[in-house]
Amino acid sequence: MTASKAALALVECGISLLKAKRAIEAVFDEGEATLILPKVGSKHELASALRDAGIDAFMMTPPKSYSVKNLRRRLKLTQEEFAVIYGVDLRTLQNYESGTRKPDRTAIGYFKLIEKAPEAVKQLRLSA
């Protein structure tokens, strides 16, 4: 498969032809490119199409949801304590926990960091 066919495979995932072309050029010129693809029918087929063009693809699917409530409970903190210690607005935390709002990728990344190293994040927050 040629680079143009790889670009068309990316276009089928919901990005413009120009963006696909520039991403493929970046892979060949710089060794990598990062894209958010709005709709991927089959990760296997896309990876195969890109591989045929000489492109190794790493794909990850964003998490569907994240339970902040479970994290907070594992840390044995009240909502108020969690909010103060980790700098999360109390109302926002309550909305996440009730399902009124879902945390975005940045918030999920922060919560995962807290999950991996709660004491380190706490110390960084409290020493700032």
C-alpha positions in Angstrom: 0.0 0.0 0.0 1.2 3.5 -0.8 1.3 6.5 1.4 -1.7 7.9 -0.5 -3.7 4.8 0.4 -2.7 5.2 4.0 -3.9 8.8 3.9 -7.2 7.6 2.6 -7.5 5.0 5.4 -7.0 7.9 7.8 -9.6 10.0 6.0 -12.1 7.2 6.5 -11.5 7.7 10.3 -13.0 11.2 10.1 -10.0 13.6 9.5 -9.4 15.8 6.5 -7.2 14.6 3.6 -4.8 17.5 4.3 -4.5 16.5 7.9 -3.9 12.9 7.0 -1.3 13.8 4.4 0.5 16.0 6.8 0.5 13.3 9.5 2.0 10.8 7.1 4.6 13.3 6.0 5.5 13.9 9.6 5.9 10.2 10.2 8.3 9.9 7.2 10.1 13.2 8.0 10.2 13.2 11.9 9.5 9.6 12.7 6.1 10.1 14.4 2.8 11.9 14.4 0.0 12.0 16.9 -3.6 12.1 15.7 -7.1 12.0 17.3 -9.3 10.0 15.0 -13.0 10.7 15.5 -14.2 7.3 14.2 -12.2 4.2 13.7 -14.2 1.3 12.3 -11.6 -1.4 13.0 -8.3 -0.7 14.7 -6.9 -3.9 13.2 -7.8 -2.9 9.6 -6.4 0.6 10.1 -3.2 -0.7 11.6 -2.8 -3.1 8.7 -3.4 -0.4 6.2 -0.8 1.8 7.8 1.7 -1.0 8.2 1.4 -1.8 4.5 2.6 1.8 3.9 5.5 1.3 6.2 4.0 3.0 9.2 4.0 1.4 12.6 0.9 2.6 14.5 0.2 2.8 18.2 -3.4 3.3 19.0 -5.1 3.8 22.3 -8.8 4.2 23.1 -9.7 6.9 25.6 -11.3 5.6 28.7 -15.1 5.5 28.6 -15.5 6.5 32.2 -13.5 6.8 35.4 -14.8 6.4 38.9 -13.5 9.2 41.1 -15.7 8.0 43.8 -13.9 4.6 43.9 -10.5 6.4 44.0 -11.7 8.7 46.9 -13.0 5.7 48.8 -9.8 3.7 48.4 -8.0 6.7 49.8 -10.5 6.8 52.7 -11.2 10.5 52.2 -14.4 12.4 52.4 -15.4 14.5 49.4 -14.3 17.6 51.3 -10.9 16.1 52.2 -10.3 14.9 48.7 -11.3 18.3 47.3 -8.9 20.2 49.6 -6.0 17.9 49.4 -6.0 17.4 45.6 -7.3 20.8 44.6 -10.5 19.7 43.0 -13.5 21.9 43.3 -16.0 20.3 45.7 -19.0 20.9 43.4 -17.1 19.4 40.4 -16.1 16.4 42.5 -19.8 15.9 43.5 -20.9 16.2 39.9 -18.3 13.6 38.9 -19.4 11.2 41.6 -23.1 11.6 40.9 -22.7 11.2 37.2 -24.0 14.7 36.4 -20.6 15.4 34.7 -17.9 13.2 33.4 -14.2 14.1 33.9 -12.4 15.1 30.7 -9.1 13.5 29.7 -7.0 15.9 31.6 -8.9 15.3 34.8 -8.8 11.6 34.3 -5.0 11.9 33.9 -4.8 13.8 37.1 -6.9 11.2 39.0 -4.8 8.4 37.6 -1.7 10.2 38.8 -3.3 10.5 42.3 -4.1 6.8 42.1 -0.5 5.8 41.4 1.2 8.2 43.9 -1.4 9.7 46.2 1.2 10.8 48.8 3.5 12.4 46.3 0.7 14.4 44.7 -0.5 15.4 48.1 2.9 16.6 49.1 3.3 18.6 45.8 -0.1 20.2 46.2 0.5 21.1 49.9 4.0 22.4 49.4 3.1 24.8 46.5 
